[in-house]
Amino acid sequence: MDNIRAKEQIKSLVALRGVTMTQLTDMVSKKTKRNYSLSSLSQKLNRGSIPYNEVMMIADVLGFNVSYERKEKIDF
């Protein structure tokens, strides 16, 4: 995958889970017990400024594991 941004990754996970972005923000709000707004999430995604830990938490809320796979060849 060449340079896929967090925005596309999160939207893909949302689609795979079959929920809306609004439902996602409700799920995150429930998990964190803090107000998590659609507007704030959209702004972070559009700017490309969403923190890594927030992306990981969203994946978790949606029921996905994030894993890393070592490449066979590393070019230096």
C-alpha positions in Angstrom: 0.0 0.0 0.0 1.6 3.2 -1.1 1.3 6.0 1.3 -2.3 5.5 2.4 -3.4 8.3 4.7 -5.1 7.8 8.0 -8.3 9.3 6.5 -8.6 6.5 3.9 -7.7 3.8 6.4 -10.3 5.0 9.0 -13.0 5.4 6.3 -12.2 1.8 5.1 -12.5 0.4 8.6 -15.8 2.3 9.1 -17.2 0.9 5.8 -16.0 -2.7 6.7 -17.7 -2.4 10.1 -20.9 -1.0 8.4 -21.2 2.0 10.6 -21.3 5.7 9.8 -18.8 8.3 10.9 -21.4 9.7 13.3 -21.8 6.2 14.9 -18.0 6.0 15.1 -17.9 9.2 17.1 -20.6 8.0 19.4 -18.7 4.7 20.0 -15.5 6.7 20.7 -17.4 9.0 23.1 -18.8 6.0 24.9 -15.4 4.3 25.3 -13.5 7.5 26.4 -16.4 9.0 28.4 -15.6 12.3 26.7 -17.3 14.2 23.9 -15.8 13.2 20.6 -17.4 15.2 17.8 -17.7 14.4 14.1 -16.6 17.9 13.3 -13.3 17.6 15.2 -12.6 14.1 13.8 -13.3 15.3 10.2 -11.0 18.3 10.6 -8.1 16.1 12.0 -8.6 13.6 9.1 -8.7 16.3 6.4 -5.6 18.1 7.8 -3.8 14.8 8.3 -3.1 15.7 11.9 -4.8 12.9 13.7 -2.5 11.4 16.4 -1.3 7.9 16.0 -2.8 6.8 19.4 -6.1 8.1 18.3 -6.0 6.1 15.0 -5.1 3.0 17.1 -8.0 3.7 19.5 -10.5 4.1 16.6 -9.3 0.8 15.1 -9.8 -0.8 18.5 -13.3 0.6 18.9 -14.2 -0.7 15.5 -13.0 -4.1 16.5 -9.8 -4.3 14.4 -6.3 -5.2 15.4 -3.4 -3.3 13.8 -0.3 -5.3 13.1 3.0 -4.9 11.3 4.5 -7.3 9.0 8.2 -7.3 8.2 9.2 -6.8 4.6 11.3 -9.5 3.1 13.8 -7.0 1.7 14.8 -3.7 3.2 16.4 -1.1 0.9 18.7 1.3 2.5 
